[in-house]
Amino acid sequence: MLEVQQLAMHLDDHRFEWSFALPHNKLLAVVGGSGIGKSSLLNTLLGLRPAQSGKIFWCGQDVARLPLQQRPFGVLFQSHNLFDHLSVTTNLALGLAPSARLNTSQRKQLAAAAERFQLTELLAKRAGELSGGQQQRVALARVFLQNKPVLLLDEPFSSLDPALRADGLAWVKDMQREHGTTVILVTHHLAEMAADVDSVLEGVSSTLWKQYPAR
Ligand SMILES: Nc1ncnc2c1ncn2[C@@H]1O[C@H](COP(=O)(O)OP(=O)(O)OP(=O)(O)O)[C@@H](O)[C@H]1O
């Protein structure tokens, strides 16, 4: 279970506060008007924005004061997930080792992920040479390799056309099925994916968030 309790963050004049609970292997959609604090929630969970108070319990442990790499979260943003000047292979390798130097078993894992995300032909290219859809596939393959138990998705497919957006969501659902990943997804397209969502967190104001079952 992921339990966020009165997690508060201040950004200039804005004050945000979030509370919600999400069982393992479930998908939470975060919705609400522009500027209400959806991306800020993900940034605060990650520790990219420091929380003033509150708790983030994961499997009973409060992770709110841990450094980013020790938190259970993997993340995929709308863009800028990759190092454009590095090859697809190196970008993927960084999901397995901070040095990108891999042992034999890690190299096999990388090759299998490339195969699965249809990236084998692209491995030698620089990430900056790829289309937007291909880049998001590489970024998705990298979070797949990282294998963090909770995946934070900040509208990662929103700039793609509806067919690619559906593909992206299908990959996420596959990952969830196989690894038991818990997913938090910021979206403006709730209606398109209603069947895949378990729970909704809706911002009424920056400090008032309602959680309800998706169906
Ligand atoms: N670096 C920053 N410095 C100051 N204020 C910021 C900063 N980043 C975001 N904000 C403000 O914080 C508020 C919440 O922003 P956030 O990006 O979390 O909203 P959002 O719900 O994700 O919006 P959208 O749907 O438009 O992406 C907004 O009013 C925004 O202007």
The ligand as a Gaussian input file, in Angstrom:
#p B3LYP/6-31G(d) Opt

LIG

0 1
 N        9.023000      26.477000     -10.581000
 C        7.913000      27.066000     -10.170000
 N        7.961000      28.212000      -9.459000
 C        6.836000      28.826000      -9.035000
 N        5.591000      28.360000      -9.283000
 C        5.486000      27.226000      -9.990000
 C        6.631000      26.524000     -10.475000
 N        6.206000      25.410000     -11.138000
 C        4.868000      25.446000     -11.073000
 N        4.426000      26.519000     -10.391000
 C        3.030000      26.871000     -10.095000
 O        2.469000      25.875000      -9.265000
 C        1.119000      25.610000      -9.640000
 C        0.939000      24.138000      -9.885000
 O        1.679000      23.718000     -11.030000
 P        1.612000      22.224000     -11.571000
 O        2.556000      22.155000     -12.711000
 O        1.780000      21.297000     -10.443000
 O        0.093000      22.155000     -12.065000
 P       -0.647000      21.040000     -12.932000
 O       -1.912000      20.695000     -12.206000
 O        0.276000      19.922000     -13.234000
 O       -1.009000      21.889000     -14.231000
 P       -1.113000      21.489000     -15.814000
 O       -2.314000      20.605000     -15.960000
 O       -1.294000      22.823000     -16.471000
 O        0.186000      20.815000     -16.179000
 C        0.827000      26.481000     -10.874000
 O        0.100000      27.605000     -10.460000
 C        2.190000      26.863000     -11.373000
 O        2.155000      28.137000     -11.959000

